Amino acid sequence: MAELLQMVNISKHFGPVIANSNVDLTVKAGEVHALLGENGAGKSTLMNVLYGLYAQTEGEVYYKGEKVDIRTPGQAIALGIGMVHQHFMLIPALSVIENVVLGYEGNGAVLDLKKAARDFTEMSRQYGMEIDPWMRVEQLTVGQQQRLEILKALYRNAELLILDEPTAVLTPQEVDSLFAIIRRLTSEGKTIIFISHKLAEIMTICDRCTVLRLGRVVAEGMQVSEIVDAQQLAELMVGQAVNLKTDKSDATTGRTVLQVKGVSALNERKLEALRDVTFEIKAGEILGVAGVDGNGQSELVKCITGLLPVTSGSIEIEGVECANKQPKQILKQGVAHIPEDRQKMGMVSAMNLRENLCLMEYDHEPYSSKAGFLRWSWIDKHSRELCQRYQVRTPGVTELAGNLSGGNQQKLVVGRELDREPALLIAVHPSRGLDIGATKYIQSRIVQERDRGAAVLLVSTELDEVMDLSDRILVIYEGKVMGIIAQKDADRKQLGLLMAGMRNGNGEKSVV
């Protein structure tokens, strides 16, 4: 295969911070090229240089054999380079089709939005990722927004498509569908740069890979077929041996911490999202929630945390009725929440790290004095300790949270919530966007919380994560509980059928 892209001696500095140092990357036409590395290794920075969001400090870029100077995303798009960002580049108040055509003139001077919607609908059906073009983006689930970003790039006729953590919010079935799309695109001559922390996916879909560590290339253009196993990739990324298994003993349960009885609720579009949901979680156990994204998981978490009203039913936390109470009241019951969207719900990008780390506890000791004044010296010290403990890579605790990589933002939120030692931990996609080392560390910390005596509600679209960490697994479909299964009795086929709304193995839908 001919070389489509060459990035030569690329360096990118942000003041004293060196994000990329003399990076070489060669991508061949028609291949799926994996770009690997830990959080903060410089993967997204390198791709942002290619896409025109950053200007490199040093180095040159060659595309289709010609030297190019890409200074804006518009120039990248004109060259046929598209990028699906880890953090969505969508405007929530606009419709799907308005987001798709925004800034893209297409083939005509006059915008025909209805025709664009028809073309988009046809394309989305072709790729098996149907989305209503007239829905507002703010009405879409996180998984639907991810699919929209992929479709938007394809709509703009990208020849080189950069996928930055594209499967982070997809179910196993959706991942299989995406891989089928990728194979079809490469068979048509398109080229994919695939950034992912999921090593099994790299082994499945990618042809070659380049590994970054601390902004430098440690392995360039390796043939994936020649890599022994995921363990070898993990060690290249981290620089040392990594335990890919989560050690977990049998649960020792205590009192009932969370009891949900007959809860029903409407979503933000006033449609039924939860129907008569009932379950409980005891101290010292992890209840995992499995389901295809958009089947009521988000609404369930929002009802428990006071972010969405309950239309009927009861939610008791530590014996106290909490349905329809204010979030602040619920948090004071000993609840910690790792939300599904770290940027919208987990942190304030315009605040620095130490401010974000004290958001939940600022109004009492030791964060503030009895007189009500913040104790910044203690907050600074504690923030540095948390950043070190949870491996948040940052120049300092006064750095803006919005300047961190996605993985480091996630570790910031997780560290703050686990530090509170909650009675009830609600963890939604806790390892989303994390590298393998950080993922295993966070997963082990969640198990430690369980062993400490916390009740844990784990919501994840990663079925492997749910099966690995949970003591019991609740499957939800169209807002109704399909079943609760002990982890030792669960298998992927059984869970997959329940996630598709089937209570038995004959392929028939259950009436729920």
Stockholm file with secondary structure:
# STOCKHOLM 1.0

chainA/1-512         MAELLQMVNISKHFGPVIANSNVDLTVKAGEVHALLGENGAGKSTLMNVLYGLYAQTEGEVYYKGEKVDIRTPGQAIALGIGMVHQHFMLIPALSVIENVVLGYEGNGAVLDLKKAARDFTEMSRQYGMEIDPWMRVEQLTVGQQQRLEILKALYRNAELLILDEPTAVLTPQEVDSLFAIIRRLTSEGKTIIFISHKLAEIMTICDRCTVLRLGRVVAEGMQVSEIVDAQQLAELMVGQAVNLKTDKSDATTGRTVLQVKGVSALNERKLEALRDVTFEIKAGEILGVAGVDGNGQSELVKCITGLLPVTSGSIEIEGVECANKQPKQILKQGVAHIPEDRQKMGMVSAMNLRENLCLMEYDHEPYSSKAGFLRWSWIDKHSRELCQRYQVRTPGVTELAGNLSGGNQQKLVVGRELDREPALLIAVHPSRGLDIGATKYIQSRIVQERDRGAAVLLVSTELDEVMDLSDRILVIYEGKVMGIIAQKDADRKQLGLLMAGMRNGNGEKSVV
#=GR chainA/1-512 SS CCEEEEEEEEEEEETTEEEEEEEEEEEETTCEEEEECCTTSSHHHHHHHHTTSSCCSEEEEEETTEEECCCSHHHHHHHTEEEECSSCCCCTTSBHHHHHHTTCCTTCSSCCHHHHHHHHHHHHHHTTCCCCTTSBGGGSCHHHHHHHHHHHHHHTTCSEEEEESTTTTCCHHHHHHHHHHHHHHHHTTCEEEEECSCHHHHHHHCSEEEEEETTEEEEEEEEGGGCCCHHHHHHHHHSSCCCCSCCCCCCCCCSEEEEEEEEEEECTTSSEEEEEEEEEEETTCEEEEECCTTSSHHHHHHHHTTSSCCSEEEEEETTEECTTCCHHHHHTTTEEEECSCIIIIICCTTSBHHHHHTTTTTTSTTTBCTTSCBCHHHHHHHHHHHHHHTTCCCSCTTSBGGGSCHHHHHHHHHHHHHTTCCSEEEEESTTTTCCHHHHHHHHHHHHHHHHHTCEEEEECSCHHHHHHHCSEEEEEETTEEEEEEEGGGCCHHHHHHHHTTCSSTTSCCCCC
#=GC SS_cons         CCEEEEEEEEEEEETTEEEEEEEEEEEETTCEEEEECCTTSSHHHHHHHHTTSSCCSEEEEEETTEEECCCSHHHHHHHTEEEECSSCCCCTTSBHHHHHHTTCCTTCSSCCHHHHHHHHHHHHHHTTCCCCTTSBGGGSCHHHHHHHHHHHHHHTTCSEEEEESTTTTCCHHHHHHHHHHHHHHHHTTCEEEEECSCHHHHHHHCSEEEEEETTEEEEEEEEGGGCCCHHHHHHHHHSSCCCCSCCCCCCCCCSEEEEEEEEEEECTTSSEEEEEEEEEEETTCEEEEECCTTSSHHHHHHHHTTSSCCSEEEEEETTEECTTCCHHHHHTTTEEEECSCIIIIICCTTSBHHHHHTTTTTTSTTTBCTTSCBCHHHHHHHHHHHHHHTTCCCSCTTSBGGGSCHHHHHHHHHHHHHTTCCSEEEEESTTTTCCHHHHHHHHHHHHHHHHHTCEEEEECSCHHHHHHHCSEEEEEETTEEEEEEEGGGCCHHHHHHHHTTCSSTTSCCCCC
//
